[in-house]
Amino acid sequence: MNSQCCGFYSATGVIFMTFVYVMLSTQPFFITGIDNVEEARSNAFGAMIMFCVTFAISAVLISKEQKSSTAREYDTGAEDHNPLNVDLKNNYGSVPTDSY
């Protein structure tokens, strides 16, 4: 479950940082308060790469979790085992006559 959360977070980060990188590359005048556009673009690209690496690690962990969960087999016992000793297959809804 943690790898799925981390994968979603990193995928969102990749999308956002790609948007920031494209904006800094094509139209930096729309983003105010940046003194050095080249440094900001480099930092956005670095953050995007880190989110990509985190997403790749999360994807590997998700695939490992799915493989390990499908490989498990649980022994549920015999199919006709009934711990309550009630015959639900043949007498479902009927009233037992010997209890009166």
Phi and psi in degrees as GROMACS dihedral restraints (atoms count N, CA, C in turn):
[ dihedral_restraints ]
;  ai    aj    ak    al  type     phi  dphi    fc
    3     4     5     6     1   -64.8    20    10
    4     5     6     7     1   -36.1    20    10
    6     7     8     9     1   -69.2    20    10
    7     8     9    10     1   -30.6    20    10
    9    10    11    12     1   -69.1    20    10
   10    11    12    13     1   -40.8    20    10
   12    13    14    15     1   -64.7    20    10
   13    14    15    16     1   -43.9    20    10
   15    16    17    18     1   -66.3    20    10
   16    17    18    19     1   -37.5    20    10
   18    19    20    21     1   -64.6    20    10
   19    20    21    22     1   -41.8    20    10
   21    22    23    24     1   -64.9    20    10
   22    23    24    25     1   -43.2    20    10
   24    25    26    27     1   -62.3    20    10
   25    26    27    28     1   -45.0    20    10
   27    28    29    30     1   -71.4    20    10
   28    29    30    31     1   -33.0    20    10
   30    31    32    33     1   -64.7    20    10
   31    32    33    34     1   -41.1    20    10
   33    34    35    36     1   -64.2    20    10
   34    35    36    37     1   -40.0    20    10
   36    37    38    39     1   -64.0    20    10
   37    38    39    40     1   -39.2    20    10
   39    40    41    42     1   -62.4    20    10
   40    41    42    43     1   -44.8    20    10
   42    43    44    45     1   -63.5    20    10
   43    44    45    46     1   -45.8    20    10
   45    46    47    48     1   -66.1    20    10
   46    47    48    49     1   -45.5    20    10
   48    49    50    51     1   -69.8    20    10
   49    50    51    52     1   -29.3    20    10
   51    52    53    54     1   -63.7    20    10
   52    53    54    55     1   -42.4    20    10
   54    55    56    57     1   -61.7    20    10
   55    56    57    58     1   -44.6    20    10
   57    58    59    60     1   -64.1    20    10
   58    59    60    61     1   -43.6    20    10
   60    61    62    63     1   -62.7    20    10
   61    62    63    64     1   -43.2    20    10
   63    64    65    66     1   -65.3    20    10
   64    65    66    67     1   -41.7    20    10
   66    67    68    69     1   -63.9    20    10
   67    68    69    70     1   -40.5    20    10
   69    70    71    72     1   -71.3    20    10
   70    71    72    73     1   -25.9    20    10
   72    73    74    75     1   -82.0    20    10
   73    74    75    76     1   -38.3    20    10
   75    76    77    78     1  -100.2    20    10
   76    77    78    79     1   -41.9    20    10
   78    79    80    81     1  -137.2    20    10
   79    80    81    82     1    67.8    20    10
   81    82    83    84     1   -69.2    20    10
   82    83    84    85     1   -15.8    20    10
   84    85    86    87     1   -72.7    20    10
   85    86    87    88     1   -14.1    20    10
   87    88    89    90     1   -80.4    20    10
   88    89    90    91     1   -15.2    20    10
   90    91    92    93     1  -106.3    20    10
   91    92    93    94     1   111.6    20    10
   93    94    95    96     1   -92.2    20    10
   94    95    96    97     1   159.9    20    10
   96    97    98    99     1    87.0    20    10
   97    98    99   100     1    11.4    20    10
   99   100   101   102     1  -105.1    20    10
  100   101   102   103     1   122.7    20    10
  102   103   104   105     1   -81.3    20    10
  103   104   105   106     1   -43.2    20    10
  105   106   107   108     1  -121.4    20    10
  106   107   108   109     1   104.4    20    10
  108   109   110   111     1   -68.1    20    10
  109   110   111   112     1   -36.4    20    10
  111   112   113   114     1   -64.1    20    10
  112   113   114   115     1   -42.4    20    10
  114   115   116   117     1   -66.7    20    10
  115   116   117   118     1   -40.8    20    10
  117   118   119   120     1   -64.1    20    10
  118   119   120   121     1   -40.4    20    10
  120   121   122   123     1   -65.0    20    10
  121   122   123   124     1   -41.3    20    10
  123   124   125   126     1   -64.5    20    10
  124   125   126   127     1   -41.6    20    10
  126   127   128   129     1   -66.4    20    10
  127   128   129   130     1   -38.8    20    10
  129   130   131   132     1   -65.1    20    10
  130   131   132   133     1   -39.7    20    10
  132   133   134   135     1   -66.4    20    10
  133   134   135   136     1   -41.6    20    10
  135   136   137   138     1   -62.2    20    10
  136   137   138   139     1   -41.8    20    10
  138   139   140   141     1   -65.7    20    10
  139   140   141   142     1   -38.4    20    10
  141   142   143   144     1   -63.5    20    10
  142   143   144   145     1   -41.5    20    10
  144   145   146   147     1   -64.4    20    10
  145   146   147   148     1   -41.6    20    10
  147   148   149   150     1   -64.1    20    10
  148   149   150   151     1   -39.4    20    10
  150   151   152   153     1   -64.8    20    10
  151   152   153   154     1   -36.7    20    10
  153   154   155   156     1   -64.3    20    10
  154   155   156   157     1   -42.4    20    10
  156   157   158   159     1   -64.4    20    10
  157   158   159   160     1   -43.3    20    10
  159   160   161   162     1   -63.4    20    10
  160   161   162   163     1   -38.9    20    10
  162   163   164   165     1   -66.1    20    10
  163   164   165   166     1   -40.1    20    10
  165   166   167   168     1   -64.5    20    10
  166   167   168   169     1   -42.8    20    10
  168   169   170   171     1   -62.9    20    10
  169   170   171   172     1   -41.6    20    10
  171   172   173   174     1   -64.1    20    10
  172   173   174   175     1   -39.9    20    10
  174   175   176   177     1   -63.9    20    10
  175   176   177   178     1   -39.8    20    10
  177   178   179   180     1   -64.2    20    10
  178   179   180   181     1   -44.3    20    10
  180   181   182   183     1   -65.9    20    10
  181   182   183   184     1   -37.6    20    10
  183   184   185   186     1   -63.8    20    10
  184   185   186   187     1   -42.8    20    10
  186   187   188   189     1   -67.1    20    10
  187   188   189   190     1   -36.1    20    10
  189   190   191   192     1   -66.1    20    10
  190   191   192   193     1   -39.6    20    10
  192   193   194   195     1   -64.3    20    10
  193   194   195   196     1   -39.6    20    10
  195   196   197   198     1   -68.4    20    10
  196   197   198   199     1   -38.4    20    10
  198   199   200   201     1   -67.3    20    10
  199   200   201   202     1   -40.5    20    10
  201   202   203   204     1   -73.2    20    10
  202   203   204   205     1   -30.1    20    10
  204   205   206   207     1   -75.9    20    10
  205   206   207   208     1   -29.7    20    10
  207   208   209   210     1   -81.7    20    10
  208   209   210   211     1   -18.4    20    10
  210   211   212   213     1   -81.2    20    10
  211   212   213   214     1   -15.9    20    10
  213   214   215   216     1   -76.6    20    10
  214   215   216   217     1   137.5    20    10
  216   217   218   219     1  -125.1    20    10
  217   218   219   220     1   135.4    20    10
  219   220   221   222     1  -109.5    20    10
  220   221   222   223     1   135.5    20    10
  222   223   224   225     1   -89.0    20    10
  223   224   225   226     1   108.3    20    10
  225   226   227   228     1   -94.5    20    10
  226   227   228   229     1     2.2    20    10
  228   229   230   231     1    91.3    20    10
  229   230   231   232     1  -173.6    20    10
  231   232   233   234     1   -69.9    20    10
  232   233   234   235     1   149.1    20    10
  234   235   236   237     1   -68.9    20    10
  235   236   237   238     1   -32.9    20    10
  237   238   239   240     1   -89.8    20    10
  238   239   240   241     1     5.2    20    10
  240   241   242   243     1   -71.7    20    10
  241   242   243   244     1   129.0    20    10
  243   244   245   246     1  -131.0    20    10
  244   245   246   247     1   105.2    20    10
  246   247   248   249     1   -68.3    20    10
  247   248   249   250     1   -20.3    20    10
  249   250   251   252     1   -91.0    20    10
  250   251   252   253     1    -6.4    20    10
  252   253   254   255     1    58.0    20    10
  253   254   255   256     1    44.1    20    10
  255   256   257   258     1  -121.2    20    10
  256   257   258   259     1   134.3    20    10
  258   259   260   261     1   -92.4    20    10
  259   260   261   262     1    88.6    20    10
  261   262   263   264     1   -82.0    20    10
  262   263   264   265     1   -21.1    20    10
  264   265   266   267     1   -73.1    20    10
  265   266   267   268     1   -38.6    20    10
  267   268   269   270     1  -100.8    20    10
  268   269   270   271     1   -33.5    20    10
  270   271   272   273     1  -119.9    20    10
  271   272   273   274     1    37.3    20    10
  273   274   275   276     1   -69.0    20    10
  274   275   276   277     1   124.5    20    10
  276   277   278   279     1    88.9    20    10
  277   278   279   280     1    -7.7    20    10
  279   280   281   282     1   -88.5    20    10
  280   281   282   283     1   154.2    20    10
  282   283   284   285     1   -95.0    20    10
  283   284   285   286     1   129.3    20    10
  285   286   287   288     1   -67.9    20    10
  286   287   288   289     1   135.8    20    10
  288   289   290   291     1   -85.2    20    10
  289   290   291   292     1   -18.7    20    10
  291   292   293   294     1   -86.0    20    10
  292   293   294   295     1     2.5    20    10
  294   295   296   297     1   -92.0    20    10
  295   296   297   298     1     0.3    20    10
